[in-house]
Amino acid sequence: MPTVNPADLKKVWQVSADFEASNPGQSGSIGSTVYQSVCSPGANVVAVWYRASMLCVLEQMMPELLACWTHDGQLDDVVFEVASAVSDGENANGRCSRGTAV
C-alpha cells in the first residue's frame, strides 16, 4: 500500500469518526467524493481510505493499543504519521515479503 500524507489520513479518519458519532449504532457508507474533498490534490484516496479504515478497526477492536496516544477521544498526530507510512507487508511487486525473500 502506498504511503500517504498524514494530514490526509487524519482528515479521512475524522470524517469517519464524525459519521459514526452522528449515527451511533447505525451502519452506512460515505462516498469516495467526500473523502476526496478532504484530501490534498492528487492524493491516492483509496490508499488514504484503506489506512484510515485499518486505524478505525484497530481503534474499535483493540483500543488499548492506541490508549497512550488517545486524548479526549482524539488520536495524537504521531499515530497518523506512523500509520501513513507503515508497510503492509508487500514489496513493490505486490508480493508478500514477511519471512521470505522475494
C-alpha positions in Angstrom: 0.0 0.0 0.0 1.5 3.4 -0.9 2.4 5.8 1.7 0.1 8.8 2.2 0.1 12.3 3.6 -0.5 12.1 7.4 -2.8 15.2 7.2 -5.0 13.5 4.6 -5.1 10.4 6.7 -6.2 12.4 9.7 -8.9 14.2 7.8 -10.4 10.9 6.3 -10.2 9.3 9.8 -12.1 12.3 11.2 -14.8 12.1 8.6 -15.4 8.5 9.5 -15.3 9.3 13.2 -17.7 12.1 12.8 -20.1 9.9 10.8 -20.0 7.2 13.5 -20.6 9.8 16.2 -23.6 11.3 14.3 -25.1 7.9 13.6 -24.4 5.7 16.7 -25.4 2.0 16.2 -26.3 2.5 12.6 -24.5 1.3 9.5 -23.9 3.4 6.5 -21.4 4.4 3.9 -19.5 7.6 3.0 -19.0 8.3 -0.7 -15.5 8.5 -2.1 -16.1 12.0 -3.3 -16.5 13.0 0.4 -13.1 11.5 1.2 -11.6 13.1 -2.0 -12.9 16.5 -0.9 -10.9 16.5 2.3 -7.7 15.1 0.8 -5.0 17.2 -0.8 -5.0 17.4 -4.6 -3.5 14.3 -6.2 -3.9 12.2 -3.1 -4.3 8.4 -3.6 -7.8 8.4 -1.9 -8.0 4.6 -1.9 -4.7 4.3 -0.1 -5.8 7.0 2.4 -9.2 5.3 3.0 -7.5 1.9 3.4 -5.1 3.2 6.0 -7.9 5.1 7.8 -10.1 2.0 7.8 -7.3 0.0 9.4 -6.9 2.6 12.1 -10.7 2.5 12.7 -10.6 -1.3 13.1 -7.7 -1.1 15.4 -9.3 1.6 17.5 -12.6 -0.4 17.8 -11.1 -3.9 18.2 -8.0 -3.1 20.3 -8.4 0.4 21.8 -5.8 -0.4 24.5 -3.1 -0.4 21.8 -3.8 3.2 21.0 -4.6 4.4 24.5 -1.3 6.0 25.1 -1.8 8.2 22.0 -5.5 9.0 22.6 -6.6 12.1 24.4 -10.1 13.4 24.7 -11.2 10.8 22.1 -8.7 12.0 19.5 -5.7 10.3 18.3 -2.4 12.1 18.5 -0.7 13.3 15.3 2.1 10.7 15.7 -0.5 7.9 15.1 -1.3 9.4 11.7 2.4 9.9 10.9 3.2 6.3 11.6 0.0 4.9 10.0 0.6 6.9 6.9 3.9 5.2 6.2 3.9 1.7 7.9 4.4 -1.1 5.4 1.5 -3.6 4.9 4.0 -6.4 4.3 4.0 -6.3 0.5 7.0 -5.3 -1.6 6.9 -3.1 -4.7 5.8 -6.1 -6.8 2.8 -6.8 -4.6 4.3 -10.0 -3.2 4.3 -10.8 0.4 7.7 -10.3 1.9 7.1 -11.4 5.5 9.7 -14.0 6.5 10.7 -14.9 2.9 13.0 -13.4 0.4 11.2 -12.4 -2.8 
